[in-house]
Amino acid sequence: MAVLPILRWPDPRLSQVCEPAPVAEALLDLIDDMFDTMYAAQGRGLAAPQVGVMQRFFVMDAGWKEGDSTPEVMIDPAVIAWEKRDVVMEEACLSIPGVVVPVARPVAVTLGWRDRNDDYHMRDFDGAEARIIQHELDHLDGRVHFTRIDDATRGVLETPYLEALS
């Protein structure tokens, strides 16, 4: 297992839409490395494009920080249904360290996905799991949390981050 480098915004790969992911031995090794990377970075989710792999999958573990580890890998995930009610919560991102952004998202989603054995699943998620899933889905679609907020708020949060990079 290995800890991989995490791409930082504004790397252009973080703005690309990902391709479907084939389940193969190389993908399984990468999934293990992505879990190692996510845990080492103290994250709860990590999408393939964040490590430079432009395929539609992510890993997540919503409860590990509280001692209730529930690791999941979601390959070619697709939202089947969204809750109609949104809630605004602050989100952090491993690709934009140190920047917390208030993001409105549906409180629950129904998701379909394949696991590491290529078995199909469909399940309802709410709470932290629903938020993590939606955040990681954004990465698969070439979005970061900055794209979920108004331009004025984005400028206030993004400008100091970008200035610190130069």
KENUFI-397335 format. One line per 3 residues: their letters; for each residue x, y, z of N, C-alpha, C, O. Coordinates in Angstrom, 1 decimal, m for minus. Example, Ala and Ser with C-alpha at 12.3 -4.5 7.8 and 13.67 -1.06 7.14 Angstrom:
<atoms>
as = 13.2/m5.7/7.8/12.3/m4.5/7.8/13.2/m3.3/7.8/14.2/m3.3/8.5; 12.8/m2.2/7.1/13.7/m1.1/7.1/12.9/0.0/7.9/13.4/1.1/8.0
</atoms>
This chain:
<atoms>
mav = 0.8/m1.2/0.0/0.0/0.0/0.0/0.9/1.2/0.0/2.0/1.2/0.4; 0.3/2.3/m0.5/1.1/3.6/m0.6/0.2/4.8/m0.4/m1.0/4.7/m0.7; 0.8/5.8/0.1/0.1/7.1/0.2/0.5/7.9/m1.1/1.6/8.2/m1.4
lpi = m0.6/8.3/m1.8/m0.4/9.0/m3.1/m0.4/10.5/m2.9/m1.0/11.0/m2.0; 0.2/11.2/m3.8/0.1/12.7/m3.8/m1.3/13.1/m4.2/m1.9/12.5/m5.1; m1.9/14.1/m3.5/m3.2/14.6/m3.8/m3.0/15.9/m4.6/m2.3/16.8/m4.2
lrw = m3.7/15.9/m5.7/m3.7/17.1/m6.6/m4.3/18.3/m5.8/m5.3/18.1/m5.1; m3.8/19.5/m6.0/m4.3/20.7/m5.4/m4.9/21.6/m6.5/m4.5/21.7/m7.6; m6.1/22.2/m6.1/m6.7/23.2/m6.9/m5.7/24.3/m7.1/m5.1/24.7/m6.2
pdp = m5.6/24.8/m8.3/m6.4/24.7/m9.5/m5.9/23.8/m10.6/m5.9/24.1/m11.8; m5.3/22.7/m10.2/m4.8/21.7/m11.2/m6.0/21.4/m12.2/m7.1/21.1/m11.8; m5.7/21.6/m13.5/m6.8/21.4/m14.5/m7.5/20.1/m14.5/m8.6/20.0/m15.0
rls = m6.8/19.0/m14.0/m7.5/17.7/m14.0/m8.7/17.7/m13.0/m9.6/16.9/m13.2; m8.7/18.6/m12.1/m9.8/18.7/m11.1/m11.0/19.3/m11.8/m12.1/19.4/m11.1; m10.9/19.8/m13.0/m12.0/20.4/m13.7/m12.5/19.5/m14.9/m13.3/19.9/m15.7
qvc = m12.0/18.3/m15.0/m12.3/17.4/m16.0/m13.4/16.4/m15.6/m13.4/15.9/m14.4; m14.3/16.0/m16.5/m15.3/15.0/m16.2/m14.6/13.6/m16.4/m13.9/13.5/m17.4; m14.8/12.7/m15.5/m14.1/11.4/m15.5/m14.9/10.4/m16.4/m16.1/10.5/m16.7
epa = m14.1/9.4/m16.9/m14.6/8.3/m17.7/m15.0/7.2/m16.8/m14.6/7.1/m15.7; m15.9/6.3/m17.3/m16.2/5.1/m16.5/m15.0/4.3/m16.1/m13.9/4.3/m16.8; m15.1/3.6/m15.0/m13.9/2.8/m14.4/m14.1/1.3/m14.6/m15.1/0.8/m14.2
pva = m13.2/0.7/m15.3/m13.3/m0.8/m15.4/m12.7/m1.4/m14.1/m11.7/m1.0/m13.6; m13.4/m2.5/m13.7/m12.9/m3.2/m12.5/m11.8/m4.1/m13.0/m12.1/m5.1/m13.8; m10.6/m3.9/m12.5/m9.4/m4.7/m12.9/m8.4/m4.7/m11.8/m8.6/m4.0/m10.8
eal = m7.5/m5.6/m11.8/m6.5/m5.7/m10.7/m5.8/m4.4/m10.4/m5.7/m4.1/m9.2; m5.4/m3.7/m11.4/m4.8/m2.4/m11.2/m5.7/m1.4/m10.4/m5.2/m0.7/m9.6; m7.0/m1.4/m10.7/m7.9/m0.6/m10.0/m8.0/m1.0/m8.6/m8.1/m0.1/m7.7
ldl = m8.0/m2.3/m8.3/m8.1/m2.8/m6.9/m6.9/m2.3/m6.1/m7.1/m1.9/m4.9; m5.7/m2.3/m6.7/m4.6/m1.9/m6.0/m4.7/m0.4/m5.7/m4.3/0.1/m4.6; m5.1/0.4/m6.7/m5.3/1.8/m6.6/m6.3/2.1/m5.5/m6.1/3.1/m4.7
idd = m7.4/1.4/m5.4/m8.4/1.6/m4.4/m7.8/1.5/m3.0/m8.0/2.3/m2.1; m7.0/0.5/m2.8/m6.3/0.3/m1.5/m5.4/1.5/m1.2/m5.3/2.0/m0.1; m4.6/1.9/m2.2/m3.7/3.1/m2.0/m4.6/4.4/m1.7/m4.1/5.2/m0.9
mfd = m5.7/4.5/m2.3/m6.6/5.7/m2.1/m7.1/5.7/m0.7/m7.2/6.7/0.0; m7.5/4.5/m0.1/m7.8/4.5/1.3/m6.7/4.9/2.2/m6.9/5.7/3.1; m5.5/4.4/1.9/m4.3/4.8/2.7/m4.1/6.3/2.6/m3.8/6.9/3.6
tmy = m4.2/6.8/1.4/m4.1/8.3/1.2/m5.1/9.1/1.9/m4.8/10.1/2.6; m6.4/8.7/1.8/m7.5/9.4/2.5/m7.3/9.4/4.0/m7.4/10.4/4.6; m6.9/8.2/4.6/m6.7/8.2/6.0/m5.5/9.0/6.5/m5.6/9.7/7.5
aaq = m4.4/8.9/5.7/m3.2/9.7/6.0/m3.5/11.2/6.0/m2.9/12.0/6.8; m4.4/11.6/5.1/m4.7/13.0/4.9/m5.8/13.5/5.9/m6.2/14.6/5.9; m6.3/12.5/6.7/m7.4/12.8/7.6/m8.7/13.2/7.0/m9.5/14.0/7.5
grg = m9.0/12.6/5.8/m10.2/12.9/5.1/m11.2/11.8/5.3/m11.0/10.8/5.9; m12.4/12.1/4.8/m13.5/11.1/4.9/m13.9/10.6/3.5/m14.7/9.7/3.4; m13.4/11.2/2.4/m13.6/10.8/1.1/m12.5/11.2/0.2/m11.8/12.2/0.4
laa = m12.3/10.5/m0.9/m11.2/10.8/m1.9/m11.7/10.2/m3.2/m11.9/9.0/m3.4; m11.7/11.1/m4.2/m12.1/10.7/m5.6/m10.9/10.5/m6.4/m9.9/11.1/m6.2; m11.0/9.6/m7.4/m9.9/9.2/m8.3/m9.3/10.4/m8.9/m8.0/10.5/m8.9
pqv = m10.0/11.4/m9.4/m9.3/12.5/m10.0/m8.4/13.3/m9.1/m7.5/14.0/m9.5; m8.7/13.2/m7.8/m7.8/13.9/m6.8/m6.4/13.3/m6.7/m5.5/13.9/m6.2; m6.3/12.1/m7.2/m4.9/11.5/m7.3/m4.5/11.3/m8.7/m3.6/10.5/m9.1
gvm = m5.1/12.1/m9.6/m4.7/12.1/m11.0/m5.3/11.0/m11.9/m4.8/10.8/m13.0; m6.2/10.2/m11.4/m6.8/9.1/m12.2/m8.2/9.6/m12.7/m9.1/9.9/m11.8; m8.4/9.7/m13.9/m9.6/10.3/m14.5/m10.7/9.3/m14.7/m11.2/9.1/m15.9
qrf = m11.0/8.5/m13.7/m12.1/7.5/m13.8/m13.1/7.7/m12.7/m12.8/8.4/m11.7; m14.3/7.2/m12.9/m15.5/7.5/m12.1/m15.5/6.5/m10.9/m16.3/5.6/m10.9; m14.7/6.8/m9.9/m14.9/6.1/m8.6/m14.3/6.9/m7.5/m13.5/7.8/m7.7
fvm = m14.7/6.6/m6.3/m14.2/7.2/m5.1/m14.3/6.3/m3.9/m15.0/5.3/m3.9; m13.5/6.6/m2.9/m13.5/5.9/m1.6/m14.0/6.8/m0.6/m13.9/8.0/m0.7; m14.6/6.2/0.5/m15.1/7.1/1.6/m15.2/6.2/2.8/m15.4/5.0/2.8
dag = m15.2/6.9/4.0/m15.4/6.3/5.3/m15.9/7.4/6.2/m15.1/8.2/6.7; m17.2/7.5/6.3/m17.9/8.6/7.0/m17.6/8.5/8.5/m17.6/9.6/9.2; m17.4/7.3/9.1/m17.4/7.2/10.5/m16.0/6.9/11.2/m16.0/6.8/12.4
wke = m15.0/6.8/10.4/m13.7/6.3/11.0/m13.2/7.2/12.0/m12.5/6.8/13.0; m13.4/8.5/11.9/m12.9/9.5/12.9/m13.5/9.3/14.3/m13.0/9.7/15.3; m14.8/8.8/14.3/m15.5/8.6/15.5/m15.3/7.1/16.0/m15.9/6.7/17.0
gds = m14.5/6.3/15.3/m14.3/4.9/15.7/m15.2/3.9/15.1/m15.1/2.7/15.3; m16.1/4.3/14.2/m17.0/3.4/13.5/m16.7/3.4/12.0/m17.4/4.0/11.2; m15.6/2.7/11.7/m15.1/2.7/10.3/m16.1/1.9/9.4/m16.4/0.8/9.7
tpe = m16.5/2.5/8.4/m17.4/1.9/7.4/m16.8/2.3/6.0/m17.4/3.0/5.2; m15.7/1.7/5.6/m15.1/2.0/4.3/m15.9/1.5/3.1/m16.5/0.4/3.2; m16.1/2.4/2.1/m16.9/2.0/0.9/m16.1/2.5/m0.3/m15.4/3.5/m0.3
vmi = m16.1/1.7/m1.3/m15.6/2.2/m2.6/m16.8/2.2/m3.6/m17.6/1.2/m3.6; m17.0/3.2/m4.3/m18.1/3.4/m5.2/m17.6/3.6/m6.6/m17.1/4.7/m6.9; m17.8/2.6/m7.5/m17.4/2.6/m8.8/m18.5/3.0/m9.7/m19.6/2.4/m9.6
dpa = m18.3/3.9/m10.6/m19.4/4.4/m11.5/m20.7/4.7/m10.8/m21.7/4.2/m11.2; m20.6/5.5/m9.8/m21.8/5.9/m9.0/m22.8/6.8/m9.8/m22.3/7.6/m10.6; m24.0/6.6/m9.6/m25.1/7.4/m10.2/m26.2/7.7/m9.2/m26.7/6.7/m8.5
via = m26.6/8.9/m9.1/m27.7/9.3/m8.2/m29.0/8.8/m8.9/m29.3/9.2/m10.0; m29.8/8.1/m8.1/m31.1/7.6/m8.6/m32.2/8.6/m8.2/m33.1/8.9/m8.9; m32.0/9.2/m7.0/m33.0/10.2/m6.5/m32.3/11.1/m5.5/m31.3/10.7/m4.8
wek = m32.8/12.4/m5.4/m32.3/13.4/m4.5/m33.4/13.8/m3.6/m34.6/13.8/m4.0; m33.1/14.0/m2.3/m34.1/14.6/m1.4/m34.3/16.0/m1.9/m33.4/16.7/m2.3; m35.6/16.5/m1.8/m35.9/17.8/m2.3/m35.5/18.9/m1.3/m35.4/20.1/m1.7
rdv = m35.1/18.6/m0.1/m34.8/19.6/0.9/m33.2/19.7/1.0/m32.5/18.7/1.1; m32.7/20.9/0.9/m31.3/21.2/1.0/m30.9/21.6/2.4/m31.8/22.2/3.2; m29.7/21.4/2.8/m29.1/22.0/4.0/m27.8/22.5/3.7/m27.0/22.0/2.9
vme = m27.4/23.7/4.3/m26.1/24.3/4.1/m25.2/23.8/5.3/m25.6/23.9/6.4; m24.1/23.3/4.9/m23.0/22.9/5.9/m21.7/23.3/5.3/m21.5/23.4/4.1; m20.7/23.4/6.2/m19.4/23.8/5.8/m18.7/22.5/5.3/m18.8/21.4/5.9
eac = m18.0/22.6/4.2/m17.2/21.5/3.6/m15.8/21.8/3.5/m15.4/23.0/3.1; m14.9/20.9/3.8/m13.5/21.0/3.5/m13.2/20.0/2.3/m14.0/19.2/2.0; m12.0/20.2/1.7/m11.6/19.4/0.6/m10.1/19.1/0.6/m9.3/20.0/0.8
lsi = m9.7/17.9/0.5/m8.3/17.5/0.5/m7.5/18.2/m0.6/m6.3/18.3/m0.5; m8.2/18.6/m1.7/m7.5/19.2/m2.8/m7.5/20.8/m2.6/m6.8/21.4/m3.4; m8.1/21.3/m1.6/m8.1/22.7/m1.3/m7.9/22.9/0.2/m8.8/23.3/0.9
pgv = m6.7/22.5/0.6/m6.5/22.4/2.1/m6.6/23.8/2.7/m6.2/24.8/2.2; m7.2/23.8/3.9/m7.4/25.0/4.7/m8.5/25.9/4.4/m8.7/27.0/5.0; m9.3/25.5/3.4/m10.5/26.4/2.9/m11.8/25.6/3.2/m12.0/24.5/2.7
vvp = m12.6/26.2/4.1/m13.9/25.6/4.4/m15.0/26.5/3.7/m15.0/27.7/3.8; m15.9/25.8/3.0/m16.8/26.5/2.2/m18.3/26.1/2.6/m18.5/24.9/2.7; m19.2/27.0/2.8/m20.6/26.7/3.1/m21.3/26.3/1.8/m21.4/27.0/0.8
var = m21.8/25.0/1.8/m22.4/24.5/0.6/m23.8/23.9/0.9/m23.9/23.2/1.9; m24.7/24.3/0.0/m26.1/23.7/0.1/m26.2/22.5/m0.7/m25.8/22.4/m1.9; m26.6/21.4/m0.1/m26.8/20.1/m0.8/m28.0/19.4/m0.2/m28.5/19.7/0.9
pva = m28.6/18.5/m1.0/m29.7/17.7/m0.6/m29.3/16.9/0.7/m28.2/16.5/0.8; m30.3/16.8/1.6/m30.0/16.1/2.9/m29.9/14.5/2.7/m29.3/13.9/3.5; m30.4/14.0/1.5/m30.3/12.6/1.3/m30.3/12.3/m0.2/m30.8/13.1/m1.0
vtl = m29.7/11.1/m0.5/m29.6/10.7/m1.9/m29.8/9.2/m1.9/m29.5/8.5/m1.0; m30.3/8.7/m3.1/m30.3/7.3/m3.4/m29.3/7.1/m4.5/m29.3/7.8/m5.5; m28.4/6.2/m4.2/m27.2/6.0/m5.1/m27.2/4.6/m5.6/m27.4/3.6/m4.9
gwr = m26.8/4.4/m6.9/m26.5/3.1/m7.4/m25.0/3.1/m7.8/m24.5/4.1/m8.2; m24.3/2.0/m7.5/m22.8/1.9/m7.8/m22.4/0.5/m7.8/m23.1/m0.4/m7.4; m21.2/0.3/m8.3/m20.6/m1.1/m8.3/m19.5/m1.0/m7.3/m18.8/0.0/m7.0
drn = m19.3/m2.2/m6.6/m18.2/m2.3/m5.6/m17.0/m2.9/m6.2/m16.9/m3.1/m7.4; m16.0/m3.2/m5.4/m14.7/m3.7/m5.9/m14.8/m5.1/m6.5/m13.9/m5.5/m7.2; m15.9/m5.8/m6.2/m16.1/m7.1/m6.8/m17.0/m7.0/m8.0/m17.4/m8.1/m8.6
ddy = m17.3/m5.8/m8.5/m18.2/m5.5/m9.6/m19.6/m5.9/m9.4/m20.4/m6.1/m10.3; m20.0/m6.0/m8.1/m21.4/m6.2/m7.7/m22.1/m4.9/m7.7/m21.6/m3.9/m7.2; m23.4/m4.8/m8.2/m24.2/m3.6/m8.2/m24.9/m3.4/m6.9/m25.4/m4.4/m6.3
hmr = m25.0/m2.2/m6.4/m25.7/m1.9/m5.2/m26.6/m0.6/m5.4/m26.3/0.2/m6.3; m27.6/m0.5/m4.6/m28.4/0.7/m4.6/m28.9/0.9/m3.2/m29.4/0.0/m2.5; m28.7/2.1/m2.7/m29.0/2.4/m1.3/m29.3/3.8/m1.0/m28.8/4.7/m1.8
dfd = m30.1/4.1/0.0/m30.4/5.5/0.4/m29.3/5.9/1.4/m28.8/5.1/2.3; m28.8/7.1/1.3/m27.9/7.7/2.2/m28.4/9.0/2.7/m29.0/9.8/2.0; m28.1/9.4/4.0/m28.4/10.7/4.5/m27.2/11.1/5.4/m26.2/10.4/5.6
gae = m27.4/12.2/6.0/m26.3/12.7/7.0/m25.0/12.9/6.3/m24.9/13.3/5.1; m23.9/12.6/7.1/m22.5/12.8/6.6/m22.3/11.9/5.3/m21.6/12.4/4.4; m22.8/10.7/5.3/m22.6/9.9/4.1/m23.1/10.6/2.8/m22.5/10.6/1.8
ari = m24.3/11.1/2.9/m24.9/11.8/1.7/m24.1/13.0/1.3/m23.9/13.2/0.1; m23.6/13.7/2.3/m22.8/14.9/1.9/m21.5/14.5/1.3/m21.1/15.0/0.3; m20.8/13.5/1.9/m19.5/13.0/1.3/m19.7/12.5/m0.1/m19.0/12.8/m1.0
iqh = m20.8/11.7/m0.3/m21.1/11.2/m1.7/m21.3/12.3/m2.7/m20.7/12.3/m3.7; m22.0/13.3/m2.3/m22.3/14.4/m3.2/m21.0/15.2/m3.5/m20.8/15.6/m4.6; m20.2/15.4/m2.5/m18.9/16.1/m2.7/m18.0/15.3/m3.6/m17.4/15.9/m4.5
eld = m17.9/14.0/m3.4/m17.0/13.2/m4.3/m17.6/13.1/m5.7/m16.9/13.0/m6.7; m18.9/13.0/m5.8/m19.5/13.0/m7.2/m19.2/14.3/m7.9/m19.0/14.2/m9.1; m19.2/15.4/m7.2/m18.7/16.6/m7.9/m17.4/16.5/m8.5/m17.1/16.9/m9.6
hld = m16.4/15.9/m7.7/m15.1/15.7/m8.3/m15.1/14.8/m9.6/m14.4/15.1/m10.5; m16.0/13.8/m9.6/m16.0/13.0/m10.8/m16.6/13.8/m12.0/m16.4/13.4/m13.1; m17.4/14.8/m11.7/m17.9/15.7/m12.8/m17.1/16.9/m13.0/m17.6/17.8/m13.7
grv = m15.9/17.0/m12.5/m15.0/18.1/m12.7/m15.4/19.4/m11.9/m15.1/20.5/m12.4; m16.0/19.2/m10.8/m16.3/20.4/m9.9/m15.6/20.3/m8.6/m15.4/19.2/m8.1; m15.4/21.4/m8.0/m14.9/21.5/m6.6/m16.0/22.3/m5.8/m16.8/22.9/m6.4
hft = m15.8/22.4/m4.5/m16.9/23.0/m3.7/m17.0/24.5/m4.0/m18.0/25.1/m3.8; m15.9/25.2/m4.6/m16.0/26.6/m5.0/m17.1/26.8/m6.0/m17.7/27.9/m6.1; m17.4/25.8/m6.8/m18.4/25.9/m7.9/m19.8/25.9/m7.4/m20.7/26.1/m8.1
rid = m19.9/25.6/m6.1/m21.3/25.5/m5.5/m21.7/26.7/m4.7/m22.7/26.8/m4.1; m20.9/27.8/m4.8/m21.2/29.0/m4.0/m21.2/30.2/m5.0/m20.8/30.1/m6.1; m21.8/31.3/m4.5/m21.9/32.5/m5.3/m20.5/33.1/m5.6/m19.6/32.9/m4.8
dat = m20.4/33.9/m6.6/m19.1/34.5/m7.0/m18.5/35.3/m6.0/m17.2/35.3/m5.8; m19.2/36.1/m5.2/m18.7/37.0/m4.2/m18.0/36.2/m3.1/m16.9/36.4/m2.7; m18.7/35.2/m2.6/m18.2/34.3/m1.5/m17.0/33.5/m2.1/m16.0/33.3/m1.4
rgv = m17.1/33.1/m3.3/m16.0/32.3/m3.9/m14.7/33.2/m3.9/m13.6/32.8/m3.6; m14.9/34.5/m4.4/m13.7/35.4/m4.4/m13.1/35.6/m3.1/m11.9/35.6/m2.9; m13.9/35.8/m2.0/m13.4/36.0/m0.7/m12.6/34.7/m0.2/m11.6/34.9/0.4
let = m13.1/33.5/m0.5/m12.4/32.3/m0.1/m11.3/31.9/m1.0/m10.2/31.4/m0.5; m11.5/32.0/m2.3/m10.5/31.5/m3.3/m9.3/32.4/m3.4/m8.2/31.9/m3.6; m9.5/33.7/m3.4/m8.3/34.6/m3.7/m7.2/34.4/m2.7/m6.0/34.2/m3.1
pyl = m7.4/34.4/m1.4/m6.3/34.2/m0.5/m5.6/32.8/m0.7/m4.4/32.6/m0.5; m6.4/31.8/m1.0/m5.9/30.4/m1.2/m4.9/30.5/m2.4/m3.8/29.9/m2.3; m5.4/31.1/m3.5/m4.6/31.1/m4.8/m3.3/32.0/m4.5/m2.2/31.7/m5.0
eal = m3.5/33.1/m3.8/m2.3/33.9/m3.5/m1.3/33.2/m2.7/m0.1/33.4/m2.9; m1.7/32.3/m1.8/m0.8/31.6/m0.9/0.0/30.5/m1.8/1.1/30.1/m1.4; m0.6/30.1/m2.9/0.1/29.1/m3.7/1.3/29.8/m4.5/2.2/29.1/m4.9
s = 1.2/31.1/m4.8/2.2/31.7/m5.6/3.4/32.2/m4.9/4.3/32.7/m5.5
</atoms>
